[in-house]
Amino acid sequence: MESQSRYSIVERLTRQKLDIMDAKNDLDLNIINKKQLLIDKTKELESWKKSYKLEMKKDKQEQEYDIERVANTIKTAETRKAEKEKLYDAQIIELDNALKAIQSISKDAPTADEQS
């Protein structure tokens, strides 16, 4: 009976020791898990930074393209304006010449009083 009692005491103490060892291992696992979480989060941040940089670069390129497109539109508009101004100036000169010719004819033509 005494041996059974000692056996149960040894078993109980051994179980307690194993429970304590498991608890101690859990402490280590907790820290290991947190360290791994830190590593994972750091990798996520680096990945996000790369992705963000690529996205920013893409957005910047799109905005630069828009600026270039607007600048080209302005150049085209200025070229067309210069061409149209030349055309309008030529038309004004032709109209002025026509008006002068009519005035000249009107001066030289006898008036209604002179014809009678």
Summary of the structure (lengths in Angstrom):
residues: 116
radius of gyration: 49.2
end to end distance: 165.7
largest distance: 165.7
contacts: 218
relative contact order: 0.03
helix: 96%
strand: 0%
